[in-house]
Amino acid sequence: MDTENKVAVVTGGVSGLGRATSNELLKRGMKVVILDLNAEQGQALIAELQSDNVCFIATDVTDEASVQNAFEKALEQFKRVDICINCAGIAPAKKVLNKENKAQALSAFSLAIQINLIGSFNVARVAAEKMALNAPDVNGERGVIINTASVAAYDGQMGQTAYAASKGGIVAMTLPMARDLASTGIRVNTIAPGIMGTPMLLAMPEKVQNTLVENIQFPKRMGFPNEFARLSLHIIENAYINAETIRLDGAIRMPAK
Ligand SMILES: NC(=O)c1ccc[n+]([C@@H]2O[C@H](COP(=O)([O-])OP(=O)(O)OC[C@H]3O[C@@H](n4cnc5c(N)ncnc54)[C@H](O)[C@@H]3O)[C@@H](O)[C@H]2O)c1
């Protein structure tokens, strides 16, 4: 897809991977609609960016009405939606049984599925509806959707049952979603990051961070958020990438803990 005059919706766009991606797309001249639960950080980011090409809409990706409303506002503001990048997510860590052999609360498991998996689908389905309104470009393309999984979809660690299940669901829905939307000219791809240097990771205890980095093969460091952003941009521009999940991970294969 040619990125000129295109409009992107980025969820989780006030922090980490979403923020880096919003910045990169803005730098390339696209218009960006940032959706995030964190309204305070959203307003601060808009004040900092000082650009007519970006707006923030406080949104809960798990909420049907909130997401519908966000896309209506995005259309009002920029008239079209061409790209949707789902970065909103949480990374809870809880073992099935705690130290006293008490079962994990079901609500903890549900929350990860609700935000990471159902939230991504909720946003993607409304994005697709709005992209379907676009006239196809010379290649028949109307839109691109990028979801964010994790390497935990393949090698989830201890304590990651809920997180891994939510991300595995994102990987699994990539192909059927791409198939559903193929006749509308919408591509669907997923990025599965490894260990990226974002607030989500940097909030973990230093010992945990160091152990995670030890398992990265090369380059032996956390991924830069901008490396995720540049991969997103490549997926947008390369019309032949479809229904694919791409690991972005320095060849890490995560051990049990
Ligand atoms: N950082 C990593 O190493 C890493 C690795 C693999 C996958 N990921 C995935 O990448 C995505 C982005 O992670 P990040 O590291 O940038 O995290 P982050 O915590 O920096 O950003 C996540 C953003 O999502 C928002 N969010 C949470 N719940 C929301 C909701 N219900 N509605 C709207 N917004 C909501 C938060 O407010 C936050 O701004 C997540 O899906 C995460 O699971 C991250």
The ligand as a MOL file (V3000), in Angstrom:
LIG
                    3D

  0  0  0     0  0            999 V3000
M  V30 BEGIN CTAB
M  V30 COUNTS 44 48 0 0 0
M  V30 BEGIN ATOM
M  V30 1 N 7.1550 -5.1650 25.3180 0
M  V30 2 C 7.3470 -6.4090 24.9480 0
M  V30 3 O 8.4050 -6.9900 25.1700 0
M  V30 4 C 6.2650 -7.1740 24.2390 0
M  V30 5 C 6.5660 -8.4640 23.8010 0
M  V30 6 C 5.6090 -9.1940 23.1380 0
M  V30 7 C 4.3670 -8.6480 22.9120 0
M  V30 8 N 4.0880 -7.4000 23.3510 0 CHG=1
M  V30 9 C 2.7500 -6.8930 23.0900 0
M  V30 10 O 2.8360 -5.6510 22.4510 0
M  V30 11 C 1.7090 -4.8520 22.7770 0
M  V30 12 C 2.1920 -3.4910 23.2560 0
M  V30 13 O 2.9670 -3.6890 24.4200 0
M  V30 14 P 3.9140 -2.5520 25.0440 0
M  V30 15 O 5.1260 -3.2560 25.4920 0
M  V30 16 O 3.9890 -1.4030 24.1280 0 CHG=-1
M  V30 17 O 3.0490 -2.2140 26.3530 0
M  V30 18 P 2.6940 -0.8300 27.0750 0
M  V30 19 O 2.2140 -1.2260 28.4240 0
M  V30 20 O 3.8190 0.1330 26.9640 0
M  V30 21 O 1.4730 -0.2900 26.1970 0
M  V30 22 C 0.2280 -0.9150 26.1850 0
M  V30 23 C -0.8500 0.1430 26.0340 0
M  V30 24 O -2.1110 -0.5250 25.9440 0
M  V30 25 C -3.0670 0.2810 26.6360 0
M  V30 26 N -4.2300 -0.5110 27.0290 0
M  V30 27 C -4.3010 -1.5030 27.9550 0
M  V30 28 N -5.5610 -1.9530 28.0620 0
M  V30 29 C -6.3130 -1.2380 27.1860 0
M  V30 30 C -7.6850 -1.2390 26.8340 0
M  V30 31 N -8.5620 -2.0810 27.4300 0
M  V30 32 N -8.1170 -0.3790 25.8790 0
M  V30 33 C -7.2510 0.4700 25.2890 0
M  V30 34 N -5.9390 0.5310 25.5890 0
M  V30 35 C -5.4750 -0.3150 26.5310 0
M  V30 36 C -2.3010 0.8270 27.8410 0
M  V30 37 O -2.9360 1.9770 28.3840 0
M  V30 38 C -0.9400 1.1260 27.2270 0
M  V30 39 O -0.8500 2.4600 26.7630 0
M  V30 40 C 0.9230 -5.6440 23.8360 0
M  V30 41 O -0.1330 -6.3290 23.2140 0
M  V30 42 C 1.9470 -6.6340 24.3540 0
M  V30 43 O 1.3520 -7.8060 24.8510 0
M  V30 44 C 5.0140 -6.6470 24.0180 0
M  V30 END ATOM
M  V30 BEGIN BOND
M  V30 1 1 1 2
M  V30 2 2 2 3
M  V30 3 1 2 4
M  V30 4 1 4 5
M  V30 5 2 4 44
M  V30 6 2 5 6
M  V30 7 1 6 7
M  V30 8 2 7 8
M  V30 9 1 8 9
M  V30 10 1 8 44
M  V30 11 1 9 10
M  V30 12 1 9 42
M  V30 13 1 10 11
M  V30 14 1 11 12
M  V30 15 1 11 40
M  V30 16 1 12 13
M  V30 17 1 13 14
M  V30 18 2 14 15
M  V30 19 1 14 16
M  V30 20 1 14 17
M  V30 21 1 17 18
M  V30 22 2 18 19
M  V30 23 1 18 20
M  V30 24 1 18 21
M  V30 25 1 21 22
M  V30 26 1 22 23
M  V30 27 1 23 24
M  V30 28 1 23 38
M  V30 29 1 24 25
M  V30 30 1 25 26
M  V30 31 1 25 36
M  V30 32 1 26 27
M  V30 33 1 26 35
M  V30 34 2 27 28
M  V30 35 1 28 29
M  V30 36 1 29 30
M  V30 37 2 29 35
M  V30 38 1 30 31
M  V30 39 2 30 32
M  V30 40 1 32 33
M  V30 41 2 33 34
M  V30 42 1 34 35
M  V30 43 1 36 37
M  V30 44 1 36 38
M  V30 45 1 38 39
M  V30 46 1 40 41
M  V30 47 1 40 42
M  V30 48 1 42 43
M  V30 END BOND
M  V30 END CTAB
M  END
